[in-house]
Amino acid sequence: MLPALTALLLLQLVGEVLARWFQWPVPGPVVGMALALLGLRLYPAGLAQLRPTAQGLLAHLSLLFVPAGVGVMLHLRRLGDEALAIGVALVLSTWISMAVTAWVSSWLMRWAAPPQPPQPSQPPAQPGP
């Protein structure tokens, strides 16, 4: 378990260093996760070594939200003072993300759709009585 946890933390560190070095607008842990995905694609046997550690971390993922919850409780008064602005921002950002997702999905479905055969220019003749 310790070697797998060390590998995960090292990937996160490498991702953080790369994101800061190249000034990417992507968080370092996301880059580290992409590196982990690349590494697991190149070395699939590593998945068996990482799986127990990853499942253990996911089982206790809710503990990682405790600091965020404490921060919300600490600034509850400020959140109440700015509730309207926060609510408007949440609703607008949700609508915008839903619209963009719908547009991208529509575009991808048209792009991935098989080409339609050409339609005949004249309608077929009607059989006579």
LUMLOLUM-371041 format. One record per residue: residue in three letters; residue number from 1; x, y, z of N, C-alpha, C, CB in turn. Coordinates in steps of 0.001 Angstrom, whole numbers. Glycine has a CB too. Layout:
REM LUMLOLUM-371041
NODE  type  seq     n_px     n_py     n_pz    ca_px    ca_py    ca_pz     c_px     c_py     c_pz    cb_px    cb_py    cb_pz
NODE   ALA  NUM        X        Y        Z        X        Y        Z        X        Y        Z        X        Y        Z
...
//
This chain:
REM LUMLOLUM-371041
NODE  type  seq     n_px     n_py     n_pz    ca_px    ca_py    ca_pz     c_px     c_py     c_pz    cb_px    cb_py    cb_pz
NODE   MET    1      818    -1197        0        0        0        0      860     1259        0     -929       -1     1199
NODE   LEU    2     1939     1240      758     2799     2417      831     3465     2735     -511     3863     2213     1896
NODE   PRO    3     3988     1750    -1263     4554     2079    -2569     3521     2656    -3533     5179      849    -3178
NODE   ALA    4     2292     2148    -3496     1253     2665    -4384      879     4095    -3993        8     1756    -4346
NODE   LEU    5      753     4363    -2707      453     5719    -2254     1586     6669    -2621      211     5742     -736
NODE   THR    6     2819     6204    -2483     3963     7016    -2879     3921     7313    -4365     5269     6317    -2518
NODE   ALA    7     3577     6315    -5173     3494     6532    -6620     2415     7554    -6954     3209     5208    -7348
NODE   LEU    8     1250     7465    -6305      183     8430    -6554      601     9847    -6165    -1074     8031    -5790
NODE   LEU    9     1253     9971    -5023     1699    11298    -4582     2810    11842    -5465     2175    11242    -3136
NODE   LEU   10     3687    10974    -5938     4742    11420    -6857     4151    11882    -8186     5758    10290    -7097
NODE   LEU   11     3148    11173    -8678     2484    11616    -9904     1817    12973    -9703     1445    10581   -10356
NODE   GLN   12     1220    13173    -8541      618    14471    -8252     1698    15553    -8194     -169    14422    -6923
NODE   LEU   13     2827    15247    -7585     3931    16209    -7502     4466    16537    -8885     5060    15663    -6618
NODE   VAL   14     4674    15524    -9708     5175    15762   -11067     4169    16598   -11855     5452    14418   -11798
NODE   GLY   15     2891    16291   -11694     1859    17088   -12358     1868    18527   -11901      498    16490   -12113
NODE   GLU   16     2056    18750   -10614     2114    20120   -10083     3321    20870   -10636     2169    20101    -8544
NODE   VAL   17     4464    20189   -10664     5680    20823   -11189     5505    21170   -12663     6904    19900   -11001
NODE   LEU   18     4964    20228   -13444     4762    20495   -14875     3770    21629   -15101     4273    19232   -15586
NODE   ALA   19     2682    21646   -14349     1670    22691   -14524     2239    24068   -14182      438    22397   -13651
NODE   ARG   20     3063    24140   -13157     3651    25429   -12793     4784    25816   -13736     4162    25388   -11357
NODE   TRP   21     5588    24835   -14138     6735    25113   -15006     6269    25653   -16362     7585    23836   -15202
NODE   PHE   22     5267    24999   -16940     4775    25412   -18253     3631    26419   -18160     4321    24199   -19036
NODE   GLN   23     3255    26797   -16954     2193    27767   -16693      891    27363   -17381     2622    29159   -17159
NODE   TRP   24      555    26071   -17235     -689    25567   -17796    -1852    26009   -16926     -656    24032   -17924
NODE   PRO   25    -3011    26279   -17527    -4181    26667   -16729    -4934    25462   -16178    -5123    27513   -17566
NODE   VAL   26    -4210    24378   -15925    -4797    23141   -15422    -4162    22847   -14069    -4585    21950   -16427
NODE   PRO   27    -4942    22449   -13079    -4351    22122   -11777    -3362    20966   -11886    -5447    21774   -10769
NODE   GLY   28    -2322    21027   -11084    -1290    19997   -11081    -1812    18599   -10829     -274    20320   -10062
NODE   PRO   29    -2734    18405    -9870    -3261    17052    -9665    -3973    16489   -10897    -4213    17051    -8493
NODE   VAL   30    -4577    17342   -11701    -5227    16864   -12926    -4168    16388   -13919    -6104    17982   -13560
NODE   VAL   31    -3070    17124   -14021    -1968    16696   -14885    -1401    15382   -14366     -858    17783   -14955
NODE   GLY   32    -1252    15267   -13048     -768    14020   -12459    -1700    12861   -12737     -589    14180   -10969
NODE   MET   33    -3011    13120   -12707    -3975    12072   -12999    -3871    11645   -14469    -5402    12550   -12674
NODE   ALA   34    -3642    12612   -15362    -3449    12272   -16778    -2179    11448   -16953    -3381    13553   -17646
NODE   LEU   35    -1143    11786   -16216       89    10993   -16269     -142     9582   -15740     1200    11678   -15464
NODE   ALA   36     -954     9462   -14694    -1288     8138   -14164    -2047     7327   -15204    -2119     8262   -12872
NODE   LEU   37    -2984     7968   -15893    -3729     7284   -16942    -2791     6819   -18057    -4820     8204   -17512
NODE   LEU   38    -1896     7698   -18468     -926     7340   -19504      -45     6182   -19036      -54     8559   -19873
NODE   GLY   39      421     6257   -17798     1260     5196   -17256      530     3866   -17171     1765     5585   -15892
NODE   LEU   40     -736     3900   -16800    -1505     2658   -16708    -1842     2101   -18083    -2785     2889   -15918
NODE   ARG   41    -1966     2979   -19083    -2184     2493   -20449     -922     1811   -20978    -2597     3656   -21382
NODE   LEU   42      248     2364   -20620     1509     1784   -21080     1925      574   -20251     2604     2830   -21040
NODE   TYR   43     1530      538   -18974     1914     -533   -18056      667     -999   -17307     3024      -55   -17058
NODE   PRO   44     -200    -1804   -17959    -1466    -2208   -17342    -1306    -3033   -16071    -2269    -2984   -18325
NODE   ALA   45     -173    -3676   -15888       22    -4484   -14681       66    -3602   -13428     1318    -5309   -14794
NODE   GLY   46      361    -2327   -13592      393    -1414   -12451     -971    -1195   -11832      964      -96   -12868
NODE   LEU   47    -2030    -1462   -12592    -3382    -1277   -12066    -3645    -2190   -10881    -4415    -1531   -13156
NODE   ALA   48    -3163    -3417   -10949    -3370    -4357    -9836    -2666    -3874    -8575    -2863    -5761   -10214
NODE   GLN   49    -1552    -3159    -8739     -827    -2646    -7573    -1489    -1393    -7003      623    -2342    -7944
NODE   LEU   50    -2091     -574    -7870    -2714      670    -7406    -4149      486    -6925    -2690     1689    -8509
NODE   ARG   51    -4826     -539    -7399    -6250     -697    -7110    -6583     -716    -5614    -6744    -1960    -7739
NODE   PRO   52    -5924    -1516    -4766    -6310    -1516    -3337    -6130     -145    -2679    -5485    -2554    -2573
NODE   THR   53    -5052      530    -3016    -4819     1854    -2427    -5858     2849    -2916    -3406     2357    -2764
NODE   ALA   54    -6148     2832    -4211    -7136     3758    -4766    -8520     3491    -4174    -7182     3640    -6301
NODE   GLN   55    -8878     2222    -3994   -10173     1910    -3401   -10233     2343    -1938   -10460      416    -3518
NODE   GLY   56    -9128     2226    -1235    -9089     2702      144    -9251     4207      236    -7795     2292      799
NODE   LEU   57    -8607     4934     -679    -8759     6394     -698   -10183     6787    -1056    -7775     7026    -1692
NODE   LEU   58   -10768     6111    -2034   -12135     6433    -2432   -13142     6098    -1338   -12496     5694    -3706
NODE   ALA   59   -12864     5073     -560   -13774     4707      532   -13847     5794     1597   -13333     3395     1169
NODE   HIS   60   -12767     6546     1754   -12715     7601     2770   -12678     8989     2147   -11501     7409     3666
NODE   LEU   61   -13182     9124      930   -13153    10400      214   -13933    11484      947   -13712    10226    -1187
NODE   SER   62   -14976    11103     1648   -15787    12106     2344   -14985    12868     3396   -16988    11441     2998
NODE   LEU   63   -13948    12266     3931   -13120    12966     4917   -12393    14160     4313   -12110    12010     5524
NODE   LEU   64   -12156    14116     2998   -11468    15228     2350   -12352    16468     2243   -10997    14813      970
NODE   PHE   65   -13661    16309     2439   -14568    17445     2371   -14740    18136     3717   -15909    16996     1856
NODE   VAL   66   -14202    17586     4769   -14331    18196     6094   -13696    19591     6132   -13684    17295     7157
NODE   PRO   67   -12479    19799     5623   -11919    21158     5652   -12773    22164     4884   -10513    21149     5080
NODE   ALA   68   -13347    21752     3760   -14212    22665     3005   -15458    23007     3812   -14609    22043     1649
NODE   GLY   69   -16024    22028     4481   -17197    22286     5315   -16887    23219     6464   -17751    20992     5853
NODE   VAL   70   -15704    23062     7067   -15289    23962     8155   -15122    25381     7605   -13958    23467     8814
NODE   GLY   71   -14565    25501     6404   -14399    26824     5789   -15731    27493     5520   -13619    26710     4493
NODE   VAL   72   -16714    26732     5080   -18048    27285     4849   -18650    27766     6161   -18968    26239     4188
NODE   MET   73   -18519    26974     7210   -19075    27378     8501   -18354    28605     9057   -18988    26222     9502
NODE   LEU   74   -17070    28714     8775   -16294    29851     9255   -16741    31146     8585   -14805    29618     9008
NODE   HIS   75   -17124    31068     7309   -17511    32260     6548   -19012    32281     6257   -16726    32325     5235
NODE   LEU   76   -19804    31702     7127   -21238    31613     6902   -21892    32994     6822   -21884    30796     8005
NODE   ARG   77   -21452    33919     7634   -22015    35273     7618   -21759    35948     6278   -21422    36119     8757
NODE   ARG   78   -20539    35804     5778   -20199    36413     4483   -21002    35769     3363   -18688    36280     4195
NODE   LEU   79   -21185    34447     3436   -21991    33773     2431   -23431    34278     2460   -21955    32260     2649
NODE   GLY   80   -23945    34542     3656   -25292    35086     3776   -25389    36492     3202   -25724    35093     5226
NODE   ASP   81   -24356    37300     3421   -24357    38667     2893   -24312    38687     1370   -23176    39448     3452
NODE   GLU   82   -23656    37721      777   -23482    37692     -674   -24287    36571    -1322   -22010    37535    -1021
NODE   ALA   83   -25375    36169     -668   -26169    35034    -1147   -26767    35295    -2528   -27281    34719     -155
NODE   LEU   84   -27238    36520    -2777   -27842    36819    -4072   -26817    36682    -5193   -28440    38232    -4071
NODE   ALA   85   -25646    37261    -5017   -24609    37176    -6053   -24161    35726    -6265   -23398    38055    -5674
NODE   ILE   86   -24017    34999    -5174   -23612    33594    -5290   -24700    32794    -5994   -23316    32988    -3895
NODE   GLY   87   -25945    33025    -5637   -27054    32304    -6274   -27154    32593    -7760   -28360    32662    -5605
NODE   VAL   88   -27029    33874    -8132   -27078    34240    -9553   -25912    33607   -10307   -27052    35777    -9721
NODE   ALA   89   -24734    33648    -9721   -23571    33042   -10372   -23751    31538   -10544   -22302    33326    -9566
NODE   LEU   90   -24295    30876    -9531   -24518    29432    -9631   -25543    29091   -10707   -24977    28877    -8288
NODE   VAL   91   -26648    29828   -10733   -27694    29542   -11720   -27196    29825   -13130   -28955    30371   -11428
NODE   LEU   92   -26561    30976   -13335   -26059    31315   -14672   -24983    30342   -15142   -25506    32734   -14680
NODE   SER   93   -24068    30006   -14258   -23007    29083   -14671   -23571    27703   -14971   -21928    28983   -13586
NODE   THR   94   -24616    27295   -14242   -25258    26010   -14525   -25938    26052   -15886   -26281    25654   -13424
NODE   TRP   95   -26681    27116   -16167   -27357    27235   -17465   -26345    27285   -18611   -28245    28492   -17492
NODE   ILE   96   -25288    28045   -18425   -24277    28154   -19481   -23605    26809   -19722   -23223    29214   -19117
NODE   SER   97   -23258    26116   -18654   -22600    24818   -18842   -23545    23805   -19473   -22081    24282   -17505
NODE   MET   98   -24836    23862   -19144   -25798    22962   -19779   -25954    23287   -21259   -27156    23047   -19077
NODE   ALA   99   -25983    24575   -21603   -26111    24969   -23011   -24879    24558   -23806   -26329    26485   -23128
NODE   VAL  100   -23707    24776   -23254   -22474    24390   -23944   -22400    22878   -24093   -21240    24911   -23185
NODE   THR  101   -22795    22149   -23058   -22792    20688   -23138   -23755    20206   -24208   -23159    20073   -21785
NODE   ALA  102   -24941    20801   -24286   -25909    20422   -25315   -25367    20732   -26707   -27244    21150   -25092
NODE   TRP  103   -24758    21897   -26877   -24201    22272   -28174   -23082    21321   -28582   -23683    23713   -28138
NODE   VAL  104   -22171    21012   -27662   -21058    20107   -27969   -21591    18703   -28271   -20046    20062   -26788
NODE   SER  105   -22561    18241   -27506   -23144    16920   -27767   -23801    16882   -29136   -24168    16557   -26682
NODE   SER  106   -24544    17915   -29487   -25191    17984   -30796   -24156    17980   -31911   -26071    19236   -30896
NODE   TRP  107   -23115    18761   -31746   -22053    18829   -32749   -21363    17474   -32894   -21024    19914   -32376
NODE   LEU  108   -21068    16820   -31760   -20407    15522   -31811   -21293    14461   -32453   -20005    15084   -30415
NODE   MET  109   -22594    14505   -32182   -23486    13525   -32793   -23559    13721   -34303   -24886    13621   -32179
NODE   ARG  110   -23580    14973   -34764   -23571    15216   -36210   -22245    14806   -36815   -23852    16690   -36514
NODE   TRP  111   -21165    15067   -36111   -19830    14746   -36622   -19612    13245   -36690   -18755    15387   -35748
NODE   ALA  112   -20134    12513   -35703   -19912    11073   -35633   -20967    10281   -36393   -19885    10628   -34194
NODE   ALA  113   -22019    10933   -36874   -23082    10220   -37572   -22565     9693   -38905   -24304    11137   -37790
NODE   PRO  114   -23028     8511   -39300   -22598     7996   -40599   -23170     8869   -41710   -23040     6520   -40783
NODE   PRO  115   -22455     8971   -42821   -22957     9814   -43918   -24249     9239   -44496   -21893     9948   -45032
NODE   GLN  116   -25157    10119   -44822   -26439     9716   -45386   -26274     9497   -46891   -27537    10784   -45095
NODE   PRO  117   -26919     8453   -47425   -26828     8259   -48874   -27559     9392   -49587   -27418     6880   -49290
NODE   PRO  118   -27121     9734   -50793   -27794    10830   -51511   -29236    10451   -51847   -27023    11187   -52806
NODE   GLN  119   -30112    11409   -51721   -31521    11202   -52004   -31749    11344   -53513   -32403    12209   -51205
NODE   PRO  120   -32658    10533   -54070   -32943    10688   -55519   -33586    12034   -55780   -33871     9550   -56036
NODE   SER  121   -33253    12592   -56928   -33754    13932   -57246   -35204    13905   -57677   -32914    14565   -58334
NODE   GLN  122   -35698    12783   -58205   -37088    12686   -58624   -37807    11657   -57759   -37189    12311   -60121
NODE   PRO  123   -39030    11939   -57412   -39769    10952   -56633   -40034     9721   -57498   -41103    11550   -56099
NODE   PRO  124   -40124     8569   -56857   -40406     7354   -57649   -41786     7451   -58314   -40335     6084   -56745
NODE   ALA  125   -41884     6839   -59488   -43137     6875   -60245   -44211     6079   -59514   -42932     6317   -61674
NODE   GLN  126   -45421     6611   -59576   -46552     5950   -58941   -47040     4825   -59865   -47703     6972   -58635
NODE   PRO  127   -47250     3650   -59292   -47770     2579   -60164   -49199     2909   -60620   -47745     1205   -59422
NODE   GLY  128   -49475     2615   -61872   -50799     2918   -62458   -51838     1911   -62024   -50721     2944   -63985
NODE   PRO  129   -53146     2271   -62209   -54216     1342   -61819   -54379      190   -62750   -55502     2055   -61726
//
